[in-house]
Amino acid sequence: RQLYEQAPVFREAIDKCDEILGKLDKTSLKEILYPANKDDYDSSLLNQTAYTQPTLFAVEYALYKLWDSWGVKPDAVMGHSVGEYVAACVAGIFSLEDGLKLIAARGSLMQQLPSGGEMVSVMASESDVREAIASVPEISIAAINGPESIVISGESVAVNSVVNSLERSGIKTKQLQVSHAFHSQLMEPMLAEFEEVANQITYNNPQITIISNLTGTTADNSIASAKYWVDHIRQPVRFAQGMEALQQEGSEILLEIGPKPILLGMGRECLMGSKKLWLPSLRPGKQDWLQMLQSLSEFYIRGIKVDWLEFYRDYSDQKVELPTYPWQRKSYWIKNIPNNKVSKSLSEPQLLKTQTQTNRQRGQKVKIELLNLDSMSVAKSSSTSFVKQQKNTEILDLQQKNTEISNFQSLVTRDNLDFNEIKETLKQKLANAMYVEPSEIIENKKFIDLGLDSIVGVEWINSINKHYGLDIKVTQVYNYPTVLELTRYITQELSNQKKVPVEAPKIFLKTEASESNAQVNFLDIKETLKQKLANAMYVEPREIIENKKFIDLGLDSIVGVEWINSINKHYGLDIKVTQVYNYPTLFKLAEYIKQEIDYQNLTAAPIKQELPRNQVDDSLTKNMDFSSELQDSLMQELDSILEWVAQKELSTKVANQMIEKLKQKARAN
């Protein structure tokens, strides 16, 4: 509504679509979207696919026209189901009038079909899903949204039966809220009538690259035919393959044109680790203008030429002449006071009963390293390096509470700062974050030209802060836009602090007192997550609805990274930000975190309390008679499961399900 009221280009496009649709149907698009009296807004109409499809088309087309007026023009376009109609219109395959005629007929004919179908998202590979539905002709694959994100569609009874089978196998599923089973055989009764409408459309070959939903590759001229759009209704949307095609096209900035940034999350899953900039147009819970301007600013700082004259055309803003004289500048340098004393930040813990073995071998790997600051030696002031005395410590028994020591650091004075060492650390961490070789990080090249995007930038700066004990904001990459300049800034910051923290490994002190930590209340976890998310999003906690999807709450990628980092710090976990896709509501994420904390406390028990391996083996093979070859195979699979759990790559719940399957396999043999 804000864009409709304040952006003339957007409003003109909506009005144009409303005029065209008004000739096809008596219902007013504007009355559905923007009733004069806001209290008259009826969302139920938008839940009817006859109105959903043309309304979505109109909003996406209007957003495109607004971006286009600002000078942001696409090199390639791709849609998802209904979105491909808008993409085709943008690519010049058919006119706005014909596009609306097609989508209105599509929505109306689908609305007339009997309801009762189901669509379910399955977290498994395409091959696994095809195997699961191979003997069920009532079910079709509707969309391939990611490597392990497949949507199935079809008759309710058949879909529910397959879903139950998948769930028993440990495969996660999620029912989609839809009115009909789109892209399934239940759509076939309307195909003939839709084909009649499609044959009335004037088609043209695409004027820019468009990625086809049907093939997942660059569309050829067959997209300019009635047959293509008839097949489009029945065939699956190959979104994952389409993202790969965009990757091959060299697309570096991906802008989602729609009311919610749904495709951005799916796209990231398809191109994990790739150096892309992902930008939304609109986001629920965020002012329309604010989100549009934030994304526009990202284009601008990356060298996209914005048409500012067109941007301000309909507003009364005026240019002003700035003074031509230079600003007065004066530097206030901090006096360099020699100081070679070691700064002591933490005394050696006295509550630990330890066995220690002192060594001075540089680079020796140890399981746990507690740095005794009292006994550390520092190199001469003229040197830029120092030697630290290590203590290899085996913890036998702990009398205190379960604690995380994440920044147990040694400190040396600023005289020992090594500019090159800091620079190499930054390059190595940036290379790790961007999945490239350190040699590819050119120290005087701007981050934007290196391909650093906002998400990777946040993670990289967080790793620097953790390493050096600083609190650098991610926005500093704009003030110091190269590795060289950022190194100078960090060196100065460390110099001001008169110390260089040297990151020590994260240590979890597992104790018998951890029993109390195992009783972490689920409601407490949920409230903690809610409070931290509210703080991150600058909203009231009451606005965070626990069973509402994060994407619908307005959570974006950058805020998501910061929020997950705060959760990890609070609970001493190592949750990946991508878990918000696996557990997409606060309630589900709280359940997962509770499970992780319980698992952490389980593994915190002394070794003597752990279940002996031979007992695990016995529980799997007891009272069973089978070949040693099969037994070896089962044990190998069990070893893998236990290793995945130990590495936190597998939850205990899923691990138990997999072990149960192994038992069933053993019994079957």
FITORTOR-914620 format. One line per field, with one value per residue (C-alpha): x, y, z. Coordinates in nm, 2 decimals, padded with zeros to 4 digits. Layout:
BEGIN
xx: [X	...]
yy: [Y	...]
zz: [Z	...]
! end
This chain:
BEGIN
xx: [00.00	00.28	00.43	00.09	00.03	00.38	00.54	00.36	00.53	00.42	00.07	00.04	00.13	-00.12	-00.39	-00.31	-00.34	-00.66	-00.80	-00.71	-00.84	-01.16	-01.25	-01.19	-01.36	-01.60	-01.39	-01.16	-00.80	-00.76	-01.05	-00.89	-00.55	-00.61	-00.97	-01.05	-01.15	-00.86	-01.11	-01.28	-00.97	-01.07	-00.77	-01.00	-01.03	-00.65	-00.67	-00.88	-00.65	-00.87	-00.77	-00.43	-00.27	-00.36	-00.30	00.05	00.12	00.01	00.22	00.53	00.48	00.45	00.76	00.95	00.83	00.95	01.30	01.31	01.24	01.53	01.77	01.79	01.74	01.78	02.03	01.82	01.49	01.34	01.01	00.86	00.53	00.31	00.62	00.73	00.43	00.57	00.92	00.79	00.62	00.94	01.13	00.89	00.73	00.38	00.23	00.10	-00.26	-00.20	-00.01	-00.30	-00.54	-00.35	-00.30	-00.66	-00.78	-00.54	-00.65	-01.02	-01.01	-00.81	-01.06	-01.34	-01.17	-01.27	-01.07	-00.92	-00.57	-00.25	00.09	00.38	00.74	00.98	01.34	01.50	01.67	01.47	01.57	01.46	01.12	01.07	01.14	00.89	00.61	00.69	00.40	00.15	00.02	-00.20	00.11	00.33	00.65	00.53	00.86	01.23	01.33	01.67	01.91	01.69	01.37	01.11	00.73	00.49	00.13	-00.18	-00.48	-00.50	-00.53	-00.23	-00.02	-00.08	00.00	00.34	00.41	00.36	00.59	00.86	00.82	00.88	01.20	01.32	01.26	01.11	00.80	00.59	00.24	00.18	-00.12	-00.28	-00.63	-00.55	-00.29	-00.11	00.12	-00.04	-00.28	-00.57	-00.51	-00.57	-00.95	-00.88	-00.60	-00.82	-01.01	-00.69	-00.53	-00.81	-00.72	-00.35	-00.40	-00.55	-00.23	00.04	00.38	00.73	01.07	01.24	01.43	01.65	01.76	01.48	01.53	01.26	01.07	01.01	01.37	01.57	01.78	01.78	01.45	01.45	01.19	00.95	00.85	00.67	00.39	00.06	00.19	00.46	00.21	-00.02	00.26	00.37	00.05	00.12	00.50	00.72	00.90	01.27	01.38	01.70	01.82	01.72	01.95	02.24	02.16	02.17	02.51	02.63	02.50	02.73	02.46	02.61	02.32	01.98	01.68	01.35	01.05	00.76	00.58	00.80	01.17	01.08	01.29	01.61	01.62	01.56	01.82	02.09	02.02	02.08	02.40	02.56	02.90	02.86	02.95	02.62	02.43	02.07	01.83	01.46	01.21	00.96	00.96	00.67	00.70	00.93	00.82	00.80	01.01	01.28	01.33	01.33	01.58	01.81	01.82	01.87	02.16	02.32	02.30	02.45	02.75	02.82	02.85	02.50	02.41	02.09	01.88	01.85	01.67	01.39	01.40	01.32	01.10	00.77	00.89	00.96	01.32	01.57	01.94	02.15	02.50	02.76	03.05	03.36	03.62	03.79	03.71	03.96	04.14	04.36	04.48	04.50	04.75	04.77	05.11	05.31	05.40	05.65	05.51	05.63	05.45	05.21	04.85	04.69	04.33	04.25	04.43	04.47	04.15	04.19	03.89	04.04	04.22	04.47	04.76	04.99	05.28	05.47	05.61	05.74	05.70	05.55	05.25	05.21	04.85	04.68	04.33	04.28	04.51	04.48	04.72	04.88	04.92	05.14	05.41	05.40	05.71	05.72	05.98	06.20	06.03	06.20	06.06	05.72	05.66	05.64	05.66	05.38	05.42	05.15	05.00	04.86	04.58	04.39	04.08	04.02	03.74	03.56	03.38	03.21	02.92	02.92	03.10	03.22	03.55	03.53	03.78	04.06	04.33	04.69	04.77	05.08	05.15	05.10	05.48	05.45	05.19	05.27	05.09	05.17	05.05	04.72	04.69	04.75	04.50	04.23	04.31	04.30	03.97	03.82	03.94	03.78	03.45	03.44	03.56	03.86	04.24	04.42	04.62	04.30	04.24	04.42	04.49	04.44	04.13	03.79	03.58	03.29	03.52	03.64	03.28	03.21	02.84	02.65	02.60	02.97	03.07	02.89	03.03	03.38	03.37	03.23	03.53	03.77	03.60	03.62	03.99	04.10	03.85	03.71	03.37	03.40	03.07	03.02	02.96	03.33	03.39	03.25	03.48	03.78	03.70	04.02	04.21	04.50	04.28	04.09	04.42	04.54	04.22	04.24	04.60	04.51	04.22	04.45	04.72	04.46	04.37	04.74	04.70	04.67	04.44	04.54	04.25	04.25	04.04	03.69	03.68	03.37	03.43	03.21	03.13	02.91	02.73	02.62	02.31	02.15	02.22	02.05	01.73	01.72	01.35	01.20	00.99	01.30	01.48	01.18	01.15	01.53	01.51	01.21	01.38	01.70	01.51	01.30	01.62	01.78	01.48	01.41	01.05	00.86	00.88	00.50	00.53	00.73	00.47	00.64	00.46	00.49	00.77	01.08	01.04	00.69	00.81	01.05	01.38	01.64	01.98	02.20	01.98	01.95	02.33	02.36	02.07	02.20	02.55	02.39	02.21	02.54	02.72	02.44	02.41	02.77	02.64	02.76	02.43	02.46	02.24	02.10	01.91	01.64	01.54	01.52	01.34	01.15	00.96	01.07	00.89	01.06	01.40	01.36	01.28	01.60	01.81	01.67	01.77	02.12	02.16	02.04	02.29	02.57	02.50	02.48	02.83	02.95	02.93	03.27	03.41	03.35	02.97	02.95	02.79	03.07	03.10	03.05	02.72	02.61	02.71	02.53	02.21	02.21	02.31	02.19	02.00	02.06	02.23	02.38	02.70	03.01	03.01	02.67	02.77	03.07	02.85	02.61	02.89	03.03	02.70	02.67	03.02	02.92	02.60	02.79	03.06	02.79	02.63	02.97	03.04	02.69	02.60	02.31	02.06	02.01	01.65	01.74	02.03	01.79	01.56	01.86	01.97	01.62	01.63	01.96	01.80	01.51	01.76	01.94	01.62	01.52	01.84]
yy: [00.00	00.24	00.21	00.25	00.57	00.72	00.57	00.70	00.45	00.16	00.31	00.36	00.00	-00.13	00.10	-00.03	-00.39	-00.31	-00.16	-00.46	-00.71	-00.51	-00.58	-00.96	-00.98	-00.77	-00.78	-00.48	-00.55	-00.23	-00.30	-00.64	-00.49	-00.14	-00.08	00.29	00.19	-00.03	-00.20	-00.34	-00.54	-00.90	-01.13	-01.43	-01.33	-01.35	-01.71	-01.80	-01.88	-01.70	-01.38	-01.48	-01.54	-01.22	-01.01	-01.16	-01.10	-00.73	-00.66	-00.83	-00.64	-00.31	-00.38	-00.45	-00.12	00.07	-00.10	-00.04	00.33	00.36	00.22	-00.13	-00.35	-00.73	-00.93	-01.25	-01.33	-01.64	-01.70	-01.97	-02.10	-01.79	-01.58	-01.71	-01.53	-01.20	-01.30	-01.38	-01.04	-00.87	-01.07	-00.95	-01.29	-01.15	-00.81	-00.70	-00.74	-01.09	-01.19	-01.08	-01.26	-01.58	-01.56	-01.46	-01.76	-01.99	-01.88	-01.89	-02.23	-02.37	-02.22	-02.41	-02.75	-02.95	-02.89	-03.17	-03.21	-03.17	-03.03	-03.13	-03.02	-03.32	-03.27	-03.54	-03.57	-03.60	-03.96	-04.06	-03.89	-04.04	-04.38	-04.32	-04.22	-04.46	-04.69	-04.41	-04.26	-04.01	-03.81	-03.59	-03.39	-03.03	-02.85	-02.92	-02.63	-02.75	-03.04	-03.18	-02.98	-03.15	-03.06	-03.34	-03.28	-03.49	-03.66	-03.61	-03.97	-04.08	-03.79	-03.85	-04.21	-04.14	-03.86	-04.11	-04.35	-04.09	-03.96	-04.32	-04.33	-04.02	-03.78	-03.45	-03.31	-03.00	-02.96	-02.65	-02.43	-02.44	-02.45	-02.70	-02.96	-02.75	-02.91	-03.25	-03.47	-03.30	-03.00	-03.20	-03.13	-02.76	-02.80	-02.81	-02.49	-02.31	-02.41	-02.23	-01.91	-01.97	-02.00	-01.65	-01.49	-01.32	-01.46	-01.32	-01.47	-01.36	-01.04	-01.12	-01.44	-01.62	-01.94	-02.20	-02.37	-02.67	-02.74	-02.55	-02.41	-02.10	-02.10	-02.15	-02.02	-02.30	-02.08	-01.85	-02.10	-02.21	-02.56	-02.44	-02.26	-02.56	-02.79	-02.54	-02.61	-02.98	-03.02	-02.96	-02.63	-02.70	-02.42	-02.58	-02.64	-02.29	-02.15	-02.35	-02.20	-01.85	-01.94	-02.05	-01.72	-01.54	-01.37	-01.21	-01.00	-01.17	-00.95	-01.11	-00.92	-01.02	-00.95	-01.18	-01.29	-01.66	-01.75	-01.59	-01.85	-02.13	-01.99	-01.98	-02.34	-02.42	-02.22	-02.27	-02.11	-01.90	-01.54	-01.37	-01.07	-01.16	-00.87	-00.85	-00.60	-00.62	-00.79	-00.85	-00.64	-00.38	-00.06	-00.09	00.22	00.13	-00.22	-00.09	00.18	-00.06	-00.29	00.01	00.12	-00.22	-00.18	00.16	00.08	-00.21	00.02	-00.02	00.31	00.44	00.69	00.95	01.20	00.95	00.85	01.21	01.29	01.29	01.45	01.81	01.75	02.00	01.98	02.22	02.35	02.23	02.45	02.40	02.48	02.18	02.09	02.18	01.87	01.81	01.47	01.39	01.10	00.89	00.92	00.60	00.51	00.22	-00.06	-00.42	-00.56	-00.84	-00.75	-01.01	-01.07	-01.38	-01.58	-01.96	-02.13	-02.26	-02.49	-02.74	-03.05	-03.10	-03.30	-03.07	-03.12	-02.81	-02.77	-02.50	-02.67	-02.42	-02.55	-02.87	-02.99	-03.05	-03.14	-02.87	-02.57	-02.35	-02.06	-01.96	-01.59	-01.57	-01.78	-01.65	-01.50	-01.22	-01.14	-00.83	-00.50	-00.47	-00.80	-00.85	-01.20	-01.37	-01.71	-01.84	-02.11	-02.38	-02.62	-02.94	-03.01	-03.32	-03.24	-03.52	-03.38	-03.05	-02.90	-02.61	-02.54	-02.63	-02.33	-02.21	-02.04	-01.90	-01.62	-01.74	-01.52	-01.43	-01.06	-00.88	-00.51	-00.29	-00.28	-00.64	-00.57	-00.73	-00.55	-00.83	-01.10	-00.92	-00.87	-01.24	-01.34	-01.12	-01.27	-01.63	-01.57	-01.40	-01.68	-01.93	-01.74	-01.70	-02.05	-01.93	-01.96	-01.68	-01.60	-01.49	-01.22	-00.91	-00.68	-00.35	-00.46	-00.34	-00.60	-00.54	-00.63	-00.94	-01.06	-01.01	-01.00	-00.89	-01.24	-01.35	-01.00	-01.05	-01.39	-01.27	-00.97	-01.19	-01.42	-01.12	-00.99	-01.33	-01.37	-01.03	-00.96	-00.65	-00.52	-00.40	-00.33	-00.49	-00.14	-00.07	-00.26	00.05	00.28	00.06	-00.11	-00.32	-00.57	-00.33	-00.04	-00.26	-00.41	-00.05	00.02	-00.30	-00.24	00.10	-00.04	-00.30	-00.04	00.18	-00.11	-00.17	-00.54	-00.81	-01.09	-01.42	-01.65	-01.97	-02.27	-02.28	-02.50	-02.65	-02.75	-03.05	-03.12	-03.33	-03.00	-03.00	-03.19	-02.86	-02.73	-03.04	-02.91	-02.60	-02.52	-02.53	-02.22	-02.04	-02.12	-02.01	-01.68	-01.62	-01.67	-01.45	-01.17	-01.19	-01.19	-00.89	-00.71	-00.80	-00.69	-00.38	-00.49	-00.57	-00.94	-00.96	-00.91	-01.23	-01.50	-01.83	-02.05	-01.80	-01.85	-01.64	-01.52	-01.40	-01.22	-01.02	-01.19	-01.12	-01.29	-01.04	-01.01	-01.39	-01.43	-01.18	-01.35	-01.70	-01.58	-01.43	-01.76	-01.95	-01.72	-01.74	-02.12	-02.22	-02.39	-02.39	-02.37	-02.28	-01.99	-02.23	-02.41	-02.14	-02.31	-02.65	-02.51	-02.22	-02.10	-01.99	-02.28	-02.54	-02.38	-02.37	-02.75	-02.81	-02.60	-02.78	-03.11	-02.97	-02.86	-03.19	-03.37	-03.14	-03.22	-03.59	-03.58	-03.36	-03.66	-03.81	-04.08	-04.34	-04.27	-04.32	-04.63	-04.87	-04.93	-05.30	-05.24	-05.03	-05.32	-05.57	-05.37	-05.39	-05.75	-05.93	-06.25	-06.23	-06.49	-06.36	-06.36	-06.18	-05.99	-05.85	-05.78	-05.59	-05.39	-05.30	-05.20	-04.97	-04.80	-04.77	-04.62	-04.36	-04.26	-04.22	-04.02	-03.79	-03.74	-03.66	-03.40	-03.26	-03.33	-03.54	-03.49	-03.76	-03.80	-03.88	-04.09	-04.30	-04.34	-04.45	-04.70	-04.84	-04.89	-05.08	-05.30	-05.37	-05.45	-05.69	-05.86	-05.89	-06.08]
zz: [00.00	00.08	-00.27	-00.42	-00.23	-00.27	-00.59	-00.90	-01.13	-00.92	-00.89	-01.26	-01.33	-01.08	-01.22	-01.58	-01.47	-01.29	-01.60	-01.81	-01.56	-01.52	-01.88	-01.82	-01.48	-01.28	-00.96	-00.91	-00.84	-00.65	-00.43	-00.33	-00.27	-00.15	-00.04	00.03	00.38	00.53	00.76	00.44	00.35	00.29	00.28	00.20	-00.16	-00.20	-00.08	-00.38	-00.67	-00.92	-00.75	-00.61	-00.95	-01.13	-00.82	-00.78	-01.14	-01.11	-00.80	-00.95	-01.28	-01.09	-00.89	-01.21	-01.37	-01.06	-01.07	-01.44	-01.40	-01.16	-01.42	-01.27	-01.58	-01.58	-01.79	-01.73	-01.58	-01.41	-01.24	-01.03	-01.16	-01.17	-01.16	-01.50	-01.66	-01.54	-01.64	-01.99	-02.01	-01.91	-02.17	-02.44	-02.51	-02.48	-02.40	-02.06	-02.19	-02.32	-02.00	-01.78	-02.01	-01.97	-01.60	-01.53	-01.73	-01.56	-01.21	-01.30	-01.45	-01.16	-00.92	-01.09	-01.03	-00.73	-00.41	-00.21	-00.34	-00.13	-00.18	00.05	00.06	00.11	00.25	00.03	-00.31	-00.63	-00.68	-00.34	-00.38	-00.73	-00.58	-00.30	-00.54	-00.82	-00.75	-00.68	-01.00	-00.81	-00.71	-00.92	-00.85	-00.86	-00.80	-00.76	-00.53	-00.41	-00.39	-00.10	-00.14	-00.35	-00.36	-00.43	-00.54	-00.59	-00.43	-00.05	00.05	-00.17	-00.06	00.31	00.27	00.11	00.36	00.65	00.49	00.44	00.80	00.93	00.73	00.91	00.61	00.71	00.53	00.54	00.42	00.21	00.25	-00.10	-00.24	-00.51	-00.60	-00.87	-01.12	-01.08	-01.28	-01.09	-01.32	-01.64	-01.67	-01.73	-01.99	-02.30	-02.22	-02.12	-02.45	-02.63	-02.45	-02.50	-02.88	-02.88	-02.76	-02.97	-02.89	-02.97	-02.92	-02.59	-02.61	-02.31	-02.15	-01.97	-01.77	-01.84	-01.55	-01.78	-01.86	-01.59	-01.88	-02.10	-02.28	-02.66	-02.90	-02.79	-02.50	-02.74	-02.81	-02.66	-02.61	-02.37	-02.14	-02.14	-02.04	-01.78	-01.58	-01.57	-01.55	-01.24	-01.18	-01.21	-00.99	-00.87	-01.22	-01.31	-01.04	-01.18	-01.52	-01.38	-01.23	-01.57	-01.72	-01.48	-01.27	-00.97	-00.83	-00.78	-00.71	-00.61	-00.74	-00.52	-00.20	00.01	-00.03	-00.06	-00.36	-00.22	00.06	-00.19	-00.42	-00.16	-00.08	-00.45	-00.47	-00.13	-00.11	-00.42	-00.42	-00.50	-00.38	-00.29	-00.27	-00.19	-00.32	-00.03	00.31	00.55	00.86	00.69	00.53	00.16	00.09	00.34	00.19	-00.17	-00.08	00.10	-00.20	-00.43	-00.22	-00.26	-00.64	-00.62	-00.41	-00.65	-00.95	-01.10	-01.26	-01.10	-01.29	-01.01	-01.23	-01.28	-00.92	-00.81	-01.11	-00.92	-00.60	-00.50	-00.39	-00.53	-00.59	-00.38	-00.45	-00.21	-00.11	-00.32	-00.05	00.12	00.48	00.74	00.86	01.16	01.29	01.66	01.69	02.01	02.16	02.15	02.51	02.52	02.74	02.72	03.02	02.96	03.04	03.26	03.19	03.38	03.64	03.61	03.72	04.07	04.07	03.83	03.95	03.66	03.54	03.34	03.11	03.01	02.66	02.43	02.09	01.85	01.66	01.86	01.85	02.18	02.28	02.53	02.59	02.90	02.87	03.20	03.16	03.47	03.32	02.96	02.82	02.57	02.31	02.33	02.25	01.91	01.80	01.64	01.75	02.09	02.24	02.46	02.71	02.67	02.92	02.79	03.04	03.09	03.29	03.55	03.76	03.77	04.07	03.90	03.67	03.30	03.14	02.80	02.77	02.42	02.44	02.68	02.53	02.57	02.55	02.43	02.42	02.12	02.06	01.95	01.68	01.35	01.07	00.82	01.05	01.10	00.73	00.66	00.93	00.76	00.42	00.55	00.72	00.42	00.19	00.42	00.43	00.05	-00.03	-00.23	-00.20	00.01	-00.31	-00.47	-00.21	-00.34	-00.05	-00.23	-00.43	-00.30	-00.12	-00.37	-00.66	-00.47	-00.46	-00.09	-00.02	00.29	00.45	00.40	00.52	00.85	00.91	00.82	01.05	01.33	01.29	01.31	01.62	01.78	01.69	01.81	02.09	01.90	01.83	01.47	01.29	00.95	00.81	00.85	00.53	00.35	00.54	00.49	00.16	00.11	00.32	00.34	00.47	00.71	00.84	00.92	01.10	01.31	01.39	01.52	01.72	01.88	01.94	02.12	02.34	02.41	02.37	02.10	02.20	02.05	02.00	02.20	02.11	02.24	02.56	02.72	03.08	03.13	03.49	03.71	03.80	03.44	03.55	03.63	03.28	03.14	03.29	03.08	03.04	02.70	02.77	02.89	02.56	02.36	02.55	02.52	02.14	02.12	02.31	02.11	01.78	01.89	01.98	01.65	01.45	01.66	01.74	02.06	02.18	02.16	01.78	01.75	01.69	01.77	01.51	01.23	00.97	01.01	00.65	00.73	01.04	00.82	00.92	00.66	00.60	00.78	01.09	01.08	01.10	01.39	01.57	01.54	01.65	01.97	02.04	01.99	02.23	02.49	02.49	02.38	02.06	01.70	01.51	01.14	01.02	00.75	01.03	01.01	00.68	00.85	01.16	01.01	01.32	01.66	01.82	01.60	01.64	02.02	02.01	01.81	02.04	02.35	02.18	02.11	02.47	02.60	02.37	02.48	02.84	02.76	02.60	02.90	03.13	03.25	03.02	03.29	03.26	02.89	02.75	02.65	02.28	02.32	02.48	02.18	01.96	02.17	02.17	01.79	01.74	02.06	02.00	01.62	01.40	01.08	00.88	00.99	00.66	00.74	01.10	00.98	00.74	01.02	01.25	00.98	00.94	01.31	01.33	01.07	01.26	01.59	01.42	01.26	01.60	01.75	01.48	01.53	01.17	01.29	01.57	01.83	01.72	01.36	01.48	01.69	01.39	01.17	01.44	01.46	01.08	01.12	01.38	01.14	00.87	01.10	01.19	00.83	00.76]
! end
